[in-house]
Amino acid sequence: MHVVVNAAMSADGKLSSRRREQLAISGDEDFARVDRLRAKSDAIVVGVGTVLADDPHLTVKDDALRERRRDDGRPASPARVVVDSSGRTPTDAAVLDDAATTYLCLSEAAPVDRRLALAEHAELLTAGDDRVDLLRAFGALQEQGLERIMVEGGGELIFSLFEAGLVDELRTFVGPTLIGGRDAPTLADGEGFVAAFPTLELDAVDRLDGGVLLTWKTNDR
Ligand SMILES: NC(=O)c1ccc[n+]([C@@H]2O[C@H](COP(=O)([O-])OP(=O)(O)OC[C@H]3O[C@@H](n4cnc5c(N)ncnc54)[C@H](OP(=O)(O)O)[C@@H]3O)[C@@H](O)[C@H]2O)c1
């Protein structure tokens, strides 16, 4: 399995404002790059916080990329995965439409009524007691044949993936905006590290959309 975390952040490292609404931090060049990365992936993973904040669809948008996937015998868009301990994903969320297969990674704490409601729209995986155990959940995804994984946020999930040692690559578009705010989400939130900080190796630096795309490889995986 190969896990790429991709996110767009402001010049001061924020994924959004303190209102947690979806913001256009990048532009057309970066959207096209993200679409190409989606098209190369077997699955796109987000945390439930992102589903609740942004209601993303997480499909491949470009017709030619969708066509190429079909020609290769793959579905037009990769599978979508939501990490959602208690099944808070709304049943009318865009990720639950029939444009692609969707997996919901739940914990044992997800109530039965939520499981029943969500099972009509998605494949349910259970890993962890109160919170999703990411190592086990990603193992279950691998068993489904999902090898090339793209993670699209948000900050809570990204931190936990680094904590679990699951990240191979980090691609961050750093845009020409300053958002600020101590409560605005950053690239890696969660508890934060106080020691044994994950270290990265810079692989590429590319200018696009008036900002910069940084491609990092992790050292600890
Ligand atoms: N700029 C970008 O590229 C970008 C991309 C994505 C999102 N965003 C922004 O980021 C914000 C949302 O990010 P977020 O950090 O609030 O939410 P998130 O990372 O998308 O989701 C976090 C939630 O996932 C669930 N979860 C279950 N198991 C977990 C685990 N082991 N580790 C971590 N989380 C786990 C938790 O909710 P439960 O306890 O209920 O399970 C947790 O609150 C929004 O403002 C959105 O606009 C920006």
The ligand as an ORCA input file, in Angstrom:
! r2SCAN-3c Opt
* xyz 0 1
  N      -7.452     22.735      2.274
  C      -7.611     21.441      2.129
  O      -6.928     20.790      1.331
  C      -8.635     20.751      2.974
  C      -8.877     19.387      2.769
  C      -9.807     18.761      3.594
  C     -10.437     19.460      4.595
  N     -10.186     20.772      4.753
  C     -10.819     21.525      5.861
  O     -10.506     20.859      7.064
  C     -11.590     20.992      7.992
  C     -12.007     19.626      8.474
  O     -10.906     19.022      9.085
  P     -10.990     18.379     10.526
  O      -9.613     18.229     11.021
  O     -11.998     19.138     11.328
  O     -11.684     16.980     10.234
  P     -11.182     15.619      9.541
  O      -9.746     15.390      9.761
  O     -11.712     15.597      8.163
  O     -12.045     14.561     10.369
  C     -11.718     14.351     11.727
  C     -12.714     13.413     12.350
  O     -12.486     12.089     11.873
  C     -12.924     11.194     12.870
  N     -11.942     10.178     13.188
  C     -12.228      8.888     13.435
  N     -11.139      8.214     13.753
  C     -10.119      9.089     13.717
  C      -8.739      8.956     13.974
  N      -8.181      7.788     14.308
  N      -7.975     10.069     13.870
  C      -8.515     11.250     13.519
  N      -9.822     11.436     13.266
  C     -10.614     10.346     13.362
  C     -13.181     12.016     14.132
  O     -14.590     12.200     14.289
  P     -15.396     11.043     15.070
  O     -14.806     11.000     16.440
  O     -16.800     11.451     15.019
  O     -15.117      9.811     14.321
  C     -12.531     13.341     13.832
  O     -13.167     14.424     14.472
  C     -12.668     21.747      7.255
  O     -12.591     23.101      7.588
  C     -12.311     21.552      5.785
  O     -12.775     22.636      5.000
  C      -9.319     21.435      3.962
*
